[in-house]
Amino acid sequence: MLKVLCIWITVEEEEEEEFPRGRGGTAQEVGEARGNANKTQYNKNNKRKRASKGVDTDSEGEGEVKGETKKASQKKGKKKVEQQEKKKKKSQAKVEKEEKGDDEGDSDSEGGESDDAMQVDSFGEDDDEKRSKQGESEEREVVDDGVEEEDELAVKKISEINYKRIAKGAKALGVVTKIGELGLTVMIANQVVGDIPITQISEELNKRISKALQEEEEEKEEDVINLNNMFRLGQMVKCVVSSNKDKKGSKVEMSMNPREVNKGMKREELREGMIITVSVSSVEDHGYVVNTGIEGNTGFIKKNSTKKDMSDDDDSDDEEEKREYQVGQVIEAIITKVSEEDDDGGYGKSKKNKKSRTMNVGSIRGRTIELSDDHELKSRTMVVDTIPSVMAIQPLQLVEGIVVAVGEKGILVEFMGFYKCEIERQNLEIRNNNNNNNNEAVKIGDMVKFRIVYVMITPQEREIRGSTVGRVMELEEPRLVGNKKDNSSIEFDEWWPVRYGEIIASKIIKVDARKGIEMKRIDNGGVNRTIRERKVIAEARRVEKENINKYRVGEIVNSRVIGYSGLQNVLLVSMETKVMKSKIFSIRDIKVGEIVKGTIIKRDIHSQKSGGGAGGGGGGIMVKLSEYINGYIDKDQISDILGSSTSSGLASILESSKYQENAAIRVRVIGVDVGRKKVYLSSKKTILELKEKDVISEQEGVAVGKESVGVIKKIVTNNNGGVVVEFFNNIKGFIPRSMLTREEMEESIKIGKSISVEVVKNDKQLIVIPNKSKYRKYLGTNSSLELLQQQQQQQQNGSGSGNNNNEGMKLYRQGDIISGKDNEIKVMEVTSNGIMVAINEQVLARISTQHLSDHMDNINNRIKDGFKMNVEIKDRDLIILGERQSRQNNGILIYEASFKDALIYSVKNITKTNKDKNGYKEGSIVAGYVVKVTRNQVIVKFINKTFGTESGDVIGVTGGLNMVMDKYVADANEYYKVDQTVLAKIIKINHVNIDNENENENENGAQYSTNAIKMIINLNPNEIFTETNKKLVQDYEYIFVNQLLFEKFSANEKDDLEMIGRIDKVRILEKYSYGYKVEPIVNIQDGKNNNKYKTGFIPIEHVITLNEQEKGEKEGEIVEAIVLDTNSSSRIIDYSMQKRLIENRNTKINTNTNTNSINDNKKYEMVVELVKQDYLVLSIPSLSNKL
């Protein structure tokens, strides 16, 4: 026997040399060679088992050394069946023998010799030989009985996988049940739930995350990582337990990183037909380079081998539609070909096909595998070659084995000669010819195909679990309702065959008071259209104890779905009375807009957050709506009087008895987030009293003119700002800032306050205005641009105004001039940014502060402050600048206008001198306003009256810094500001589009159209103020100065003209080193008190002259002073105590005399008395120091 054993070892070594690791040879040849060695080891293991049972192994023949093939396994199964029958007959014979008693013993004694003789003659064996064979048979029977008893004991000990038993390193097949921003949730066998953090998906994805974080810090365009684009609900994935510290918890932490999932596998152990976990390393033209996580191994998946499961797309007619993957994505791929790299860096050739080569992916030395993600291939291909190591056994592998033991809890299957796999009853689905479940018919010796779903190898135990469930065997993925493509919008139970909370009818097939009730669903409707017999289980805790024994097998009962085990294809239900009768059990039982009653269970003053639904601040109330559903009232939805709720304000509200814990409360459902299982409520009176027809719970179908109530959620303060209003179901509306008066912004617009609004536009977002808005009558249902196009079309067709809500409305174009004498221009609102006016009570126009005149800053602010609401402007003309603002106001008809007289004059002059409407001419001087200033360039916009709005805006760009000023300029920003009026000389007209769209924006946003007509201009004063242009320049100077007088003395300052040069008595209030603060007391000339101005100031240079010492005036002393200037906005008078200005003015000025009049075109010497930001105050000594 020793000699035979030595010979076998020699053969084994020779075969190892024929197919060394890392060398060539087909997978089949390598597998056969190694398989023989493994079978040898299997028989050695059996010998050790038998030796441990006291059996003499020397009597074994050489034939027993051979491994068992599939045929031998079947023979072994039949032998076990025969042995069991033999045991039964033997025990029956023993009982009969005992019953016969002594009489039978005597009979045997008498005929014994004759029987022995007959046996010898019959078998040709002597007595010693018979006893020897009988002894050998008994010894073999002892061994077989021992193995059989061991299997039977193992099948009796099958226990469910649970959180306490599962160990770190265990590998399992799981089903994705949740896809979050930062990870996945999977369910493995027996409803064990695990979390997979985003950092445990793949190494490549981690690199993408790190890069995205870095790009975010550097404010670059970052890589958007969305797990919904990588995984699908119901998808089967392999994962490994990475942490299970909390044994009492309901989740374990898992990883699907190929490096962890394939840990322990060696490259030479890979077999064709194996399904392994890989991650995409790079995307190539013809496929994907993938990382297997196995040292010395890389893989490639061709793009034509990524065919989808047809359940991915129900409506697809293209059966060859392929999936597309991204870097970092994890794939369960099947090995279709294995090749090894030779010493020269190439790949070893197969002996059967020497021309066969695989692709040299990345020139990685070692073994390269070709893989496929073809669903059909993965679901049908079985691993045939012997797996050489238990570490190479992976979940998802499809194998075949022989049933060696059958028990109540499941079956034990032996595969590949020496691996044992347990298949629990709930994972057992054996089908008969009619495709019905026939689990009870499985018996020892049957050959079954199964898929491995769980592998746990520890020093203490080795555990392999399998499944024959049809969904697992076929790798079936669910079909989603409506053929949704965006996983982010898929609800948590949308992939279940029946939705959570639905009531189904089932037929009872088994009742166990300790475990529960097992049923078979009799109606095959539901989301998943794959018709498959569906097992239904109601665990014992889901059935009342007093009722469970009342149920009978074959009875048809109703139950409510509370869960779904995707791996076992089992619907989990409850039959409890309270569950079945509950009106609000599922979140789908709640409808947005309905009014329900609940009980307050918790109040939170500080930091409770509502998440992504309606609301989302700190603090609120938790309300119990039923035994199974709670709702949340955000702080902004508690009370109408809460407004902008602080912690103290919220605390005072919650002190009311109405909001105490356990108090009943009437609420309205304002939002339902099925995916997050959250219900949002409101207890505001305005929301509760809102009529059902006025509820806005979805944007689609909301008609213009619809009135509703929303809650103010946000105030946007930028240039295109406004107010965000939230309706039901997290639907948002927007109120443009231009639609709100200053009083409304200050008094009514508060975060958390309810507001009644009317919908005026429903396009990409809902545009709303307050119900009582004074702007309502100025708004049409069409945008300004649409109305203009409609008007132009009507003009071309010669038709009337058409039938629309804006019928009879006067529409304007860029360059239209509207005179205050012939039209009603009424001030509607004065804001910090300008004024809003109504034109003929038809349309609105916004005039920014810097467009109130051709001047800048202080003067314009003073003009703005002089306007009063509802006052008509009769002595000014305005000009329409264009349609830009209509888009910024979300389509509401509001024009952008200007009071710049220089622009108006320029348009009139161009129209007058260019009757053929050829537009601006090269060499002409025109007025415009600055829209952008860069270091080297000034961009100016001109009014496009002659080109027409269809041609876009007219833009002038300086040709260089030499065209900016008449001296050296380092930075154009030092001399020009946005909205400043300028005179420009046109150098060249190029009717081309501006290339750089960034030039179209200034600090306030886009200021001109991208198809603007571009001109080269010169702003150098030496090129403008020439003798040739003298008359035109004088006209603009006259406009500018005349406008200054109007601006200076318009509105509040009209009466101030009479004050300049007046002598007042003033009281010194405070003395400073730079001047005196004084109080006007009385006007010396008329003896009247000054009620308008309460404060004055005398600069120190107007207290004393250069040659004088400061007089000894004291605080409280009354002195005489002359008025130099007034400021109506600050209510301050500028005075002087200079004698040269006060002399000869002690008597009232005679306005009828012309002795102090100024002659035109005469030169005068003047003295600067005051320097203001925008102007000078001068005196003329030759005219008695006239100011």
Secondary structure, 3 states (H helix, E strand, C coil): CHHHHHHHHHHHHHHHHHCCCCCCCCHHHHHHHHHHHHHHHHHHHHHHHHHHCCCCHHHCCHHHHCCCCHHHHHHHHHHHHHHHHHHHHHHHHHHHHHHHHHHHHHHHHHCHHHHHHHHHHHHCCCHHHHHHHHHHHHHHHHHHHHHHHHHHHHHHCCCCCCCCCCCCCCEEEEEEEEECCCEEEEECHHHCEEEEEHHHCCHHHHHHHHHHHHHHHCCCCCCCCCHHHCCCCCCEEEEEEEECCCCCCCEEEEECCHHHHCCCCCHHHCCCCCEEEEEEEEECCCEEEEECCCCCEEEEEEHHHCECCHHHCCCCCCCCCECCCCCCCEEEEEEEEEEEECCCCCECCCCCCCCCCCCCCCCCCCEEEEEECCHHHHHHCCCCCCCCCHHHCCCCCEEEEEEEEECCCEEEEEECCCEEEEEEHHHCCCECCCCCECHHHCCCCCEEEEEEEEEEECCCCEEEEEECCHHHHCCCCCCCHHHCCCHHHCCCCCCCCCCCCCEEEEEEEEEECCCEEEEEECCCCCCCCCCCCCEEEEEHHHCCHHHHCCCCCCCEEEEEEEEEECCCCEEEEECCHHHHHCCCCCHHHCCCCCEEEEEEEEEECCCCCCCCCCCCCCCEEEEECCCCCEEEEEHHHCCCCCCCCCHHHHHHHHCCHHHCCCCEEEEEEEEEECCCCEEEEECCHHHHCCCHHHCCCCCCCCCCCCEEEEEEEEEECCCCCEEEEECHHHCEEEEEHHHCCHHHHHHCCCCCCEEEEEEEEECCCEEEEECCCCCHHHCCCCCHHHHHHHHHHHHHHCCCCCCCCCCCCCCCCCCCEEECCCCCEEEEEEECCEEEEEECCCEEEEEEHHHCCCCCCHHHHHHHHHCCCCCECCCCEEEEEECHHHHHCCCCCEEEEECCHHHHHHHHHHHHHCCCCCCCCCCCEEEEEEEEECCCCEEEEECCCCCCHHHCCEEEEECCHHHCCCCCCCCHHHCCCCCCEEEEEEEEEECCCCCCHHHHEECCEECCCCCCEEEEEECCHHHHCCCCCHHHHHHHHHHHHHHHHHHHHCHHHHHHHHCCCCEEEEEEEEEECCEEEEEEEEECCCCCECCCCCEEEEEHHHCCCCCCCCCCCCCCCEEEEEEEEEECCCCEEEEECCHHHHCCCCCCCCCCCCCCCCCCCCCCCCEEEEECCCCEEEEEHHHCCEC
